Amino acid sequence: MTLTCRAAVLHQGGTPLSVERVSLAPPMPTDVVVKVRAAGLCHTDLEVIDGSLRYPLPMILGHEAAGVVEEIGSAVRDISVGDHVILSWNPHCGHCFHCDRAQPILCETYLARGAEGVHFDGASKARLADDRNLAHLMFLGAFSEYVVLPAQQAIVVPNDIPFDRACLIGCGVMTGVGAALNVAAIGHGDTVMVTGCGAVGLAAVQGARLAGAGAVIAVDLDDAKLGLARQLGATHVVNAAREDPVQFAKQTTCGRGADVILEAAGHPNAFRQTAEAVRPGGEVIWLGKIDVTQDVSFRWGALMGEKRFRRSSYGGARPRRDFPLLAQAYLDGRLKLDELITGRCSLDGINDGFEALRRGRSIRTVVEF
């Protein structure tokens, strides 16, 4: 029997999402069917809507989600109907050049298929009412009441974590916390600067705290976000509209600069500031992003002094390891997620949610199904 459900579809860049009924393909032997219970509105989705991130259209957006397993394929062994799961947008083959080098985010199949807007097996799993294939953002297309996807992308987590909190782990929280715990080399007592206090940056603040940083400097242009950063573990806050983050970092560290900088603002000025504010021998992790065609310039001298610069897209995620650990950290009170949710909406209200994100009025709005 063909499963039909409602989903938020982007037909043309620069236009609102259209909530309409779609039909889903039956699961293949290695697939699962998940009833989506909550999905976060992420800047990456907004970049597709606004046209700065280009994918085939029409497309179901959404890549940060959690739900319940409703059906499993005949070859699925480690997931059961009724399991609560967080969805991962980084499937990988496990045996290509990059997978063999512990870089699943660069899996050759993942990179090739992602740009096509299909699932990992190369197929579209949804169709419009007029029978046209739908693309899926980042192998998920999670702004849908149901999704069909490979079992490796459904990560079982404790049933105790609420779906609206769990979904945040699937992208923003994993990216920020993971950058601090998996990617950066934060030593006990280090001074860490986090630039940009959206969902990813606030997660990075918490990751720096969990990693044992002695000082965590949060930088943003919004006093409300900086206040939230203090609640989540920042020891110092800098409003970059009124104070120079570079000078603050050096004054706080006897002129050296921060040991580690986690950049989550996604702006050329922020990228440049990180190079100036990190100490010689220190490390910068760039998490934010801008249009892939845009140039960013640096003062060459700012790159000297054995400084290390890395780009990280998913916080070094190993979802089967990390998602349950982060879920348990929330349940234990060590990771704060409630504070990141600044709005909730239904699927029908999704365009209003994205408008709030576009205007900088929200950290995370969650669609609840």
C-alpha angles and dihedrals in degrees: 000000000000113000116223126191143151122273139171108249129192110211099172134011114256093028131100121266116264117224107214143145117274135178123234128214117245113260120269117228092272095042134096131204114226127193103219113227101174137008130183125227106236132189089242090064089048091052089057092048092049093045102244090111110050125211136153113281146253091050140165106231128206130093106172108076150131133198149133128292109244101173138007132206121247094257097048112111110162100051128065134199108268096032116138110233142184114215121234122209094202110078113169138187097231096219111059124104094275097038089054087056094052093256104122091160086069097045107152094228091046092053094045097046097039093066089052093057093233132121123269092270090055095253134117111235097197139052136194123241089262088057097252116144117252124219120227124222112239095346092299120067088195100174086093134097089238135018132196113209144147113286092239088071095057109080116194114229134174114292090228096074111089115242094238090057095039095055091061090064090062094074125345099039094041090050095050102036091039092053089059098040104032108024111029122064097230112176126204108279096013122148109243125188120201115197115201122026104215121119094294094044094048089050088051090053088056092045091053090051092049090048091059102255114173095211128020115194114196118200126194142130094239120079092202091057090047090052089053090048088058090052090053097050112287112142094193133026130200125193100209091203089067106023136038109247092202093057092043092053091051095044090051093052104042091264098308104102132231119320092221131013122197108196116203103153099090097214132122091236091054092050091051093047092054091059090052098042100049118090124243106279091020130124135242123197114195112208100157123081141199134193107314091231094056122103124225120201129206136191100251093222090058089065094055128091098071092288115168123220125191136174117219125186103179107016094259088295124196094179098195089054101033106039095060090044092052092045090053091046088057092048090049092051095245095109120048117213105151091073092058093063109087098162145015131203143168122249088262090057096050096110091056088051092054092048089056089050092048090053093048093246098126141049095198128349112195125209108219119203 
